[in-house]
Amino acid sequence: MTVRRNRRRITWLLAAIIAILAVIVGLGAVALYSKKTGEQLLPSLTLRSAAEVGPDPFTPSVALAVESTPAAGGQSAAFEGARMVNGSLPGLYAAGATASCNAGALRDYLERDPGAGDAWASVFGIRRIDIPWYLNTLYPVVLTRDTWVTNHTYRSGTAYPLQSVLQTGTPVFVDAAGVPRVVCSCGNPLLPPSSAPAGGYRIVGTPWNGFAAPRTTRVATGGVHVTTVGSTVTVVNRPAPTDPAPPAPIQVVDLASGALREALASGLVLPPPPEGLTLPDPMLANRTPARADLGDDPEAPADPSGTDRPDVSPTDRPDVPGDPSAPSSPSSSEPPAPARTEFTGTGDIIDTLEFRIDDTTVTCTVPDADDSATVALTCSDEVDREVAVADLGTSAVESDTADGVWSLTPIGGTAIAVTAATWRTRTVPESTPETSPPTEPESSEPVESTPESPVESPTETS
């Protein structure tokens, strides 16, 4: 009996050792894969607190208030590791006595930066000249739940999708179907979240008090609907309507009284619409974006629906000179793999960089960034190259380095494989927000009413 008992103990001990070794080997494989490829096996789900701007915003903040909001009740159903709700759920959003977001400021920022305006419009499949009229279909509200969305950042003229959770109290614009479309702290365009389960993502960022992934809310897309079947709240499939009826008015919680009331639209005063104006139908546009299933793929530009978007008129785009260093036609043979970038020095922004064109080494110096969002490089071949200052910072360089090669994309040009670069410590902040959003002519509100003043910026909600 004693021998048999000892054998059983040895068997259990060996099984435990094998299990532990399997875990260690698995973690080592993940670490090795990440180190060699620069990629993570699991995409990220990034947490964004109510007042957080985040990296690479489309615009300075256009939020007018970040307020504590009542926790939303109402009908929701467990779905893919989160809570699904209908966008038309009364009280899903809240609103105060004044608008939570400045639509006029967002319009003005995107008009003054054509590159950002084009990228922003591409997320929704509209033209840049259509943006003011699209904004007029949206409603400034405040989230009453931690909400999962497909967020977008802006770099080098392109919108890049990533999965985000926005904290309760975040000011956003929603469309007539109750789908979040813009986060006001940074002007980033929003789409419905990925259809992948929440368990397929790794949480990135600092959780706030009360955050829990299973309680995160996702607004139902056009293909599904939250309803009660018998005594159970569940998610059911709903065929896409061929001729959808206009959605019912959005009912928000009044932050002062706690009562429900109808949400107010942006209300911009606009001239006659441009010729060929076609805006997305909020019911038909409420679809999970095809690219969102890729998680936070940094190389994948946004594709709002998996279908071709309307082309932007060439006359509506600014004339941006291309990068003369780019080849005029594709090579007939496969080019050799670029050499790994050699980084030297210390600091948080690139000071000088080198790359090769044919058999010539080109050296470029980065002037002080000052307060601008872009900077013109001074290069030995005397070619004009303008780059985004944000692309020269530590986080952008790390994200744009694959297989040891840093690729920098000049504005309007093609990617350059950098062979050598030196760091320096910046003399100004990487991103200097404007002290206040552009005010509309009719506005006479005091400066302290906007969150652009660093003294009056509200604290994050819990």
C-alpha positions as CSV (number, residue, x, y, z in Angstrom):
1,M,0.0,0.0,0.0
2,T,2.8,2.4,0.9
3,V,4.6,1.7,-2.4
4,R,1.4,2.3,-4.4
5,R,0.7,5.6,-2.4
6,N,4.3,6.8,-3.1
7,R,3.9,6.0,-6.8
8,R,0.7,8.0,-6.9
9,R,2.4,11.0,-5.2
10,I,5.3,10.8,-7.6
11,T,2.8,10.7,-10.6
12,W,1.0,13.8,-9.3
13,L,4.3,15.6,-8.7
14,L,5.5,14.8,-12.2
15,A,2.2,16.0,-13.7
16,A,2.4,19.3,-11.7
17,I,6.0,19.8,-12.9
18,I,5.1,19.2,-16.5
19,A,2.2,21.6,-16.2
20,I,4.4,24.3,-14.8
21,L,7.0,23.8,-17.5
22,A,4.3,24.0,-20.2
23,V,3.3,27.4,-18.8
24,I,6.9,28.6,-18.6
25,V,7.5,27.5,-22.2
26,G,4.3,29.1,-23.4
27,L,5.2,32.4,-21.8
28,G,8.7,32.2,-23.2
29,A,7.3,31.6,-26.7
30,V,5.0,34.7,-26.4
31,A,7.9,36.8,-25.2
32,L,10.2,35.5,-27.9
33,Y,7.6,36.2,-30.6
34,S,7.0,39.7,-29.3
35,K,10.7,40.4,-29.2
36,K,11.4,39.2,-32.7
37,T,8.3,40.6,-34.4
38,G,7.4,43.6,-32.3
39,E,3.9,42.3,-32.3
40,Q,1.7,41.0,-29.5
41,L,-0.2,37.7,-29.9
42,L,-3.3,39.4,-28.4
43,P,-4.5,42.9,-29.6
44,S,-5.0,45.6,-27.0
45,L,-8.2,47.1,-25.5
46,T,-7.0,50.6,-24.4
47,L,-8.6,52.3,-21.5
48,R,-9.3,56.1,-21.9
49,S,-10.4,58.1,-18.9
50,A,-13.0,60.8,-19.2
51,A,-10.7,63.7,-19.6
52,E,-7.8,61.9,-21.3
53,V,-6.6,63.0,-24.7
54,G,-4.4,60.1,-25.6
55,P,-1.6,60.0,-28.2
56,D,-2.0,61.3,-31.7
57,P,-5.3,63.1,-31.4
58,F,-7.1,64.5,-34.4
59,T,-7.8,67.9,-32.8
60,P,-7.3,69.7,-29.5
61,S,-10.1,69.1,-27.0
62,V,-13.6,70.3,-28.0
63,A,-15.1,69.1,-24.7
64,L,-17.1,71.7,-22.8
65,A,-17.7,69.6,-19.7
66,V,-16.6,66.4,-18.0
67,E,-19.3,65.7,-15.5
68,S,-20.2,62.9,-13.0
69,T,-23.1,61.0,-14.5
70,P,-25.6,58.7,-12.9
71,A,-25.1,55.0,-13.5
72,A,-27.4,53.9,-16.3
73,G,-29.9,51.2,-15.7
74,G,-32.2,49.7,-18.3
75,Q,-32.2,46.6,-20.5
76,S,-28.8,45.1,-21.3
77,A,-27.7,41.5,-22.1
78,A,-24.4,39.6,-21.6
79,F,-22.6,39.4,-25.0
80,E,-19.1,38.3,-25.8
81,G,-17.8,39.2,-22.4
82,A,-19.4,42.6,-22.2
83,R,-22.9,44.1,-21.8
84,M,-24.9,44.8,-25.0
85,V,-27.4,47.7,-25.1
86,N,-29.6,49.3,-27.7
87,G,-28.5,52.8,-28.8
88,S,-32.1,53.9,-28.4
89,L,-32.2,52.9,-24.7
90,P,-33.7,55.9,-22.7
91,G,-31.1,57.2,-20.3
92,L,-28.1,55.5,-22.0
93,Y,-26.6,59.0,-22.2
94,A,-26.9,62.2,-20.1
95,A,-26.8,65.9,-20.9
96,G,-26.5,69.1,-18.9
97,A,-28.0,72.5,-19.3
98,T,-25.4,73.3,-22.0
99,A,-23.8,71.2,-24.7
100,S,-21.0,68.9,-23.6
101,C,-19.1,69.3,-26.9
102,N,-18.3,72.3,-29.1
103,A,-19.3,71.3,-32.7
104,G,-18.2,74.6,-34.1
105,A,-14.7,74.2,-32.7
106,L,-14.4,70.7,-34.1
107,R,-15.5,71.9,-37.5
108,D,-13.0,74.7,-37.5
109,Y,-10.1,72.5,-36.4
110,L,-10.8,70.0,-39.2
111,E,-11.2,72.8,-41.8
112,R,-7.8,74.4,-40.8
113,D,-6.0,71.0,-41.0
114,P,-7.0,69.5,-44.4
115,G,-5.0,66.3,-43.8
116,A,-6.8,65.6,-40.5
117,G,-10.1,66.6,-42.1
118,D,-9.7,64.1,-45.0
119,A,-8.7,61.3,-42.6
120,W,-11.5,62.1,-40.2
121,A,-14.1,62.1,-43.1
122,S,-12.8,58.8,-44.5
123,V,-13.8,57.0,-41.3
124,F,-17.4,57.8,-42.1
125,G,-17.2,57.5,-45.8
126,I,-17.9,61.2,-46.5
127,R,-15.9,64.1,-48.0
128,R,-14.1,66.8,-46.0
129,I,-16.5,69.5,-47.3
130,D,-19.4,67.4,-45.8
131,I,-18.1,67.5,-42.2
132,P,-20.2,70.5,-41.0
133,W,-23.4,68.9,-42.2
134,Y,-22.5,65.6,-40.7
135,L,-21.8,67.2,-37.4
136,N,-25.3,68.8,-37.5
137,T,-26.8,65.3,-37.4
138,L,-25.0,64.4,-34.2
139,Y,-25.9,65.0,-30.5
140,P,-23.5,66.1,-27.8
141,V,-24.0,63.9,-24.7
142,V,-22.1,62.3,-21.8
143,L,-21.6,58.6,-21.4
144,T,-23.4,57.0,-18.4
145,R,-21.5,53.7,-18.8
146,D,-17.9,52.6,-19.6
147,T,-18.3,52.1,-23.3
148,W,-16.4,50.0,-25.8
149,V,-15.8,51.6,-29.2
150,T,-13.5,51.5,-32.2
151,N,-11.4,54.6,-31.6
152,H,-9.0,56.2,-34.2
153,T,-5.7,58.0,-33.8
154,Y,-4.2,60.3,-36.5
155,R,-0.7,60.1,-37.8
156,S,0.8,61.3,-41.1
157,G,-2.5,61.9,-42.8
158,T,-4.1,58.5,-41.9
159,A,-6.7,57.4,-39.4
160,Y,-5.6,54.2,-37.5
161,P,-8.2,52.1,-35.7
162,L,-7.8,50.8,-32.2
163,Q,-10.2,49.2,-29.7
164,S,-10.9,51.5,-26.7
165,V,-13.1,51.7,-23.6
166,L,-14.2,55.2,-22.8
167,Q,-14.9,56.0,-19.1
168,T,-18.3,57.0,-17.8
169,G,-18.6,60.8,-17.9
170,T,-16.7,61.1,-21.2
171,P,-18.3,63.8,-23.5
172,V,-19.0,62.3,-27.0
173,F,-21.1,63.0,-30.0
174,V,-23.6,60.2,-30.9
175,D,-25.7,59.8,-34.1
176,A,-29.5,59.5,-34.3
177,A,-29.3,55.8,-33.7
178,G,-27.4,56.4,-30.4
179,V,-24.1,55.2,-31.7
180,P,-21.0,57.1,-30.4
181,R,-19.3,58.8,-33.3
182,V,-16.8,61.3,-31.8
183,V,-14.9,61.5,-28.5
184,C,-14.7,65.2,-27.7
185,S,-11.5,65.3,-25.6
186,C,-9.4,64.7,-28.8
187,G,-11.8,64.9,-31.8
188,N,-11.2,61.3,-32.7
189,P,-13.9,59.6,-34.9
190,L,-15.6,56.5,-33.5
191,L,-17.2,53.4,-35.0
192,P,-18.9,50.5,-33.3
193,P,-16.6,48.1,-31.5
194,S,-15.0,44.9,-32.9
195,S,-17.2,41.8,-33.0
196,A,-14.4,39.8,-31.3
197,P,-15.1,38.7,-27.6
198,A,-13.6,40.9,-24.9
199,G,-11.6,38.0,-23.7
200,G,-9.5,38.1,-26.9
201,Y,-7.9,41.4,-25.9
202,R,-5.3,42.4,-23.3
203,I,-6.3,45.5,-21.2
204,V,-3.9,48.4,-21.7
205,G,-3.9,51.5,-19.4
206,T,-4.7,52.3,-15.8
207,P,-8.2,51.0,-14.7
208,W,-10.3,53.6,-12.9
209,N,-12.3,52.9,-9.8
210,G,-15.3,50.7,-10.7
211,F,-13.9,49.5,-14.0
212,A,-14.6,45.8,-14.8
213,A,-14.3,44.3,-18.3
214,P,-17.5,42.2,-17.9
215,R,-19.5,45.4,-17.1
216,T,-18.2,47.3,-20.1
217,T,-21.0,48.4,-22.5
218,R,-21.1,48.0,-26.2
219,V,-23.9,49.5,-28.3
220,A,-25.8,47.0,-30.4
221,T,-24.9,47.1,-34.1
222,G,-27.6,47.0,-36.9
223,G,-27.4,43.2,-37.1
224,V,-28.4,42.5,-33.5
225,H,-31.0,43.8,-31.0
226,V,-31.4,43.5,-27.3
227,T,-34.9,42.3,-26.3
228,T,-36.8,40.2,-23.8
229,V,-37.6,36.7,-24.8
230,G,-39.9,35.1,-22.2
231,S,-38.4,36.4,-18.9
232,T,-34.8,36.6,-20.2
233,V,-33.1,39.7,-21.7
234,T,-31.1,38.4,-24.6
235,V,-29.4,39.4,-27.9
236,V,-31.2,38.4,-31.1
237,N,-30.3,38.8,-34.8
238,R,-32.1,41.5,-36.7
239,P,-31.9,41.7,-40.5
240,A,-30.7,44.9,-41.9
241,P,-33.6,47.0,-43.1
242,T,-33.8,47.9,-46.8
243,D,-35.8,51.0,-46.1
244,P,-35.1,51.9,-42.5
245,A,-37.6,54.2,-40.7
246,P,-36.1,57.3,-39.0
247,P,-35.0,56.5,-35.5
248,A,-36.9,57.7,-32.5
249,P,-35.6,60.8,-30.6
250,I,-32.8,60.1,-28.2
251,Q,-33.9,60.3,-24.6
252,V,-31.1,61.5,-22.2
253,V,-30.9,61.9,-18.5
254,D,-31.0,65.5,-17.4
255,L,-28.0,66.0,-15.1
256,A,-29.8,68.6,-13.1
257,S,-33.2,67.0,-12.6
258,G,-32.5,63.3,-13.2
259,A,-35.6,63.3,-15.6
260,L,-35.6,62.0,-19.1
261,R,-35.7,64.6,-21.9
262,E,-35.0,64.7,-25.6
263,A,-31.4,65.3,-26.7
264,L,-30.5,68.4,-28.6
265,A,-28.5,68.3,-31.9
266,S,-25.4,70.2,-32.6
267,G,-27.3,73.1,-34.1
268,L,-24.6,74.7,-36.3
269,V,-25.7,77.6,-38.5
270,L,-24.7,76.5,-42.0
271,P,-24.9,77.9,-45.6
272,P,-26.6,75.8,-48.3
273,P,-25.1,72.3,-48.5
274,P,-22.5,71.5,-51.1
275,E,-23.4,69.8,-54.3
276,G,-23.5,66.0,-54.1
277,L,-23.9,65.9,-50.3
278,T,-24.7,62.4,-49.1
279,L,-24.6,61.6,-45.4
280,P,-24.6,58.2,-43.8
281,D,-27.9,56.8,-42.8
282,P,-27.5,56.2,-39.0
283,M,-29.4,52.9,-39.2
284,L,-27.6,51.5,-42.2
285,A,-24.2,52.9,-41.0
286,N,-24.5,51.1,-37.6
287,R,-22.4,48.2,-38.5
288,T,-19.3,46.7,-36.9
289,P,-16.3,47.9,-39.1
290,A,-14.5,45.1,-40.9
291,R,-11.0,46.4,-40.0
292,A,-11.9,46.6,-36.3
293,D,-11.6,42.8,-36.0
294,L,-7.8,43.3,-36.5
295,G,-7.6,44.9,-33.1
296,D,-4.9,47.5,-32.9
297,D,-3.0,46.7,-36.1
298,P,-0.8,49.8,-36.5
299,E,-0.3,49.2,-40.2
300,A,-4.0,49.0,-41.0
301,P,-5.8,52.2,-42.0
302,A,-9.4,52.6,-41.1
303,D,-12.0,51.1,-43.3
304,P,-15.5,52.0,-42.0
305,S,-17.6,49.3,-43.4
306,G,-15.7,47.0,-45.6
307,T,-17.2,48.8,-48.6
308,D,-15.7,51.5,-50.8
309,R,-16.2,55.0,-49.5
310,P,-17.2,57.9,-51.7
311,D,-14.1,59.4,-53.3
312,V,-13.0,62.8,-52.1
313,S,-12.9,65.3,-54.9
314,P,-9.3,66.0,-56.0
315,T,-10.2,69.7,-55.8
316,D,-11.2,69.3,-52.2
317,R,-7.7,68.0,-51.2
318,P,-4.8,70.4,-50.6
319,D,-1.8,70.2,-53.0
320,V,0.8,68.5,-50.9
321,P,4.2,67.8,-52.6
322,G,5.2,64.2,-52.6
323,D,8.5,62.9,-51.4
324,P,11.0,63.3,-54.3
325,S,13.0,60.5,-52.9
326,A,10.3,58.0,-53.7
327,P,10.9,55.9,-56.9
328,S,8.8,57.0,-59.8
329,S,7.9,53.4,-60.7
330,P,8.0,50.1,-58.9
331,S,11.2,48.1,-59.3
332,S,11.1,45.0,-61.5
333,S,13.1,43.1,-58.9
334,E,12.5,42.5,-55.2
335,P,14.5,45.2,-53.3
336,P,16.9,44.0,-50.6
337,A,15.7,44.1,-47.0
338,P,16.7,47.4,-45.3
339,A,19.4,47.4,-42.6
340,R,18.4,47.7,-39.0
341,T,18.2,51.3,-37.7
342,E,21.1,52.2,-35.4
343,F,19.9,54.5,-32.6
344,T,22.4,56.6,-30.6
345,G,22.2,59.2,-27.9
346,T,19.5,59.8,-25.3
347,G,16.3,61.8,-25.1
348,D,12.7,61.7,-26.2
349,I,12.7,63.1,-29.8
350,I,14.8,62.4,-32.8
351,D,17.6,65.0,-33.5
352,T,19.2,63.7,-36.7
353,L,18.5,60.8,-39.1
354,E,20.1,59.1,-42.1
355,F,18.7,57.0,-44.9
356,R,19.9,55.9,-48.4
357,I,18.6,56.8,-51.8
358,D,20.1,54.6,-54.4
359,D,23.8,54.6,-53.4
360,T,23.7,58.0,-51.6
361,T,23.4,58.6,-47.9
362,V,21.1,61.5,-47.0
363,T,21.4,63.1,-43.6
364,C,18.5,65.2,-42.2
365,T,18.5,67.4,-39.1
366,V,15.3,68.1,-37.1
367,P,14.9,71.7,-36.0
368,D,13.3,72.6,-32.7
369,A,9.6,71.7,-32.8
370,D,8.4,75.1,-31.4
371,D,4.6,75.0,-31.0
372,S,3.8,73.6,-34.4
373,A,2.4,70.1,-35.2
374,T,4.8,69.6,-38.2
375,V,8.4,70.4,-38.8
376,A,10.5,70.8,-42.0
377,L,13.7,68.6,-42.1
378,T,17.0,70.1,-43.2
379,C,18.4,67.4,-45.5
380,S,21.8,67.1,-47.2
381,D,20.2,66.5,-50.6
382,E,18.3,69.8,-50.3
383,V,14.9,68.1,-50.8
384,D,11.9,69.5,-48.9
385,R,10.5,67.0,-46.4
386,E,7.9,67.8,-43.8
387,V,7.0,65.4,-41.0
388,A,4.7,65.4,-38.1
389,V,6.4,66.2,-34.8
390,A,4.5,63.4,-33.1
391,D,6.1,60.9,-35.5
392,L,9.5,61.8,-34.1
393,G,8.6,61.1,-30.4
394,T,9.6,58.0,-28.5
395,S,6.2,56.3,-28.6
396,A,5.7,56.8,-32.4
397,V,9.2,55.7,-33.2
398,E,8.8,52.5,-31.2
399,S,5.4,51.7,-32.8
400,D,6.9,52.4,-36.3
401,T,9.9,50.2,-35.8
402,A,9.4,46.6,-37.2
403,D,12.2,44.0,-37.3
404,G,14.6,46.6,-36.0
405,V,13.9,49.1,-38.9
406,W,12.3,52.5,-38.2
407,S,10.2,53.8,-41.0
408,L,9.4,57.5,-41.2
409,T,6.7,58.8,-43.5
410,P,7.0,62.4,-44.6
411,I,3.7,64.3,-45.1
412,G,2.5,63.5,-48.6
413,G,5.4,61.2,-49.3
414,T,6.2,57.5,-48.9
415,A,7.8,55.7,-46.0
416,I,11.6,56.0,-45.6
417,A,13.7,53.2,-44.0
418,V,16.0,55.1,-41.6
419,T,19.5,53.6,-41.2
420,A,20.7,55.7,-38.3
421,A,19.2,58.2,-35.9
422,T,20.2,60.1,-32.8
423,W,18.0,61.2,-29.9
424,R,17.9,64.5,-28.0
425,T,15.8,65.9,-25.2
426,R,13.0,68.0,-26.5
427,T,12.8,71.7,-25.5
428,V,9.0,71.9,-25.8
429,P,6.2,69.4,-25.0
430,E,5.4,66.9,-27.7
431,S,1.9,68.2,-28.0
432,T,1.0,71.7,-26.9
433,P,-2.8,72.1,-26.9
434,E,-4.3,75.4,-27.8
435,T,-5.5,77.3,-24.7
436,S,-9.1,77.4,-25.9
437,P,-11.1,76.1,-28.8
438,P,-12.1,78.6,-31.5
439,T,-15.3,80.3,-30.4
440,E,-18.2,80.7,-32.6
441,P,-19.2,84.3,-33.4
442,E,-22.3,84.2,-31.2
443,S,-20.5,82.8,-28.1
444,S,-19.8,85.1,-25.2
445,E,-19.0,82.4,-22.5
446,P,-16.1,83.2,-20.2
447,V,-12.8,81.4,-20.7
448,E,-13.2,79.3,-17.5
449,S,-16.3,77.6,-19.0
450,T,-14.2,75.5,-21.4
451,P,-11.9,72.7,-20.4
452,E,-9.1,74.0,-22.6
453,S,-7.8,76.2,-19.7
454,P,-5.4,74.0,-17.7
455,V,-6.4,75.7,-14.4
456,E,-10.1,74.9,-14.8
457,S,-9.8,71.4,-16.4
458,P,-12.1,69.1,-14.5
459,T,-10.7,66.0,-12.9
460,E,-11.3,62.5,-14.1
461,T,-14.5,60.9,-12.9
462,S,-14.5,57.6,-11.0
